[in-house]
């Protein structure tokens, strides 16, 4: 259950970061690049976006917190030894 809540929080934070990147971009190219970085490289893309643009701290913290909950809840747990 903790992993599901973490996934949901991380997803909402990632979408919020993408929207923030689109809103704060000066040109169309800038908007597209930052949106793609945030879409493809979470949470590292969000950290880089915050360092460069000084925008989006709350959604970045949501993404990081969601990842922490996801990992703490065992959401990314798999075992190779139990494969058929």
C-alpha positions in Angstrom: 0.0 0.0 0.0 2.9 2.4 0.8 4.3 1.8 -2.6 1.0 2.7 -4.3 0.8 5.9 -2.4 4.4 6.7 -3.2 3.9 6.0 -6.9 0.8 8.3 -6.9 2.7 11.1 -5.2 5.7 10.8 -7.5 3.4 10.7 -10.6 1.6 13.9 -9.5 4.9 15.6 -8.7 6.3 14.7 -12.1 3.3 16.0 -14.0 3.5 19.2 -11.9 7.2 19.6 -12.8 6.4 19.1 -16.5 3.7 21.8 -16.3 6.0 24.1 -14.4 8.8 23.6 -17.0 6.4 24.5 -19.8 5.1 27.6 -18.0 8.6 28.9 -17.1 10.2 28.4 -20.5 11.1 31.5 -22.5 11.0 30.0 -26.0 9.2 27.0 -27.4 12.5 25.0 -27.7 13.3 25.8 -24.0 9.8 24.6 -23.0 10.1 21.4 -25.0 13.6 20.5 -23.7 12.8 21.1 -20.1 9.5 19.2 -20.4 11.3 16.2 -22.0 14.1 16.3 -19.4 11.5 16.2 -16.6 9.4 13.5 -18.3 12.3 11.2 -19.2 14.7 11.6 -16.3 12.9 11.8 -13.0 14.0 12.6 -10.3 17.4 13.7 -11.6 15.7 15.9 -14.3 13.7 17.6 -11.6 16.8 18.3 -9.5 18.7 19.7 -12.5 15.6 21.8 -13.5 15.4 23.2 -9.9 19.1 24.1 -9.8 19.1 25.8 -13.2 15.7 27.6 -13.1 15.1 27.9 -9.3 11.5 26.9 -9.9 9.5 23.8 -8.9 10.7 23.0 -5.4 7.4 21.6 -4.1 6.8 19.2 -7.0 10.4 18.2 -6.8 10.0 17.3 -3.1 6.8 15.4 -4.0 8.7 13.3 -6.6 11.6 12.6 -4.2 9.2 11.8 -1.3 7.2 9.6 -3.6 10.3 7.6 -4.7 11.2 7.2 -1.0 7.8 5.8 -0.2 7.9 3.6 -3.3 11.2 2.1 -2.3 10.3 1.8 1.4 7.1 0.0 0.5 8.9 -2.5 -1.7 7.4 -1.3 -4.9 10.4 -2.0 -7.0 11.2 -5.3 -5.3 11.9 -8.3 -7.5 13.7 -11.5 -7.1 15.5 -13.3 -9.9 15.7 -16.5 -7.9 12.0 -17.0 -8.0 11.6 -16.8 -11.7 10.2 -19.9 -13.3 
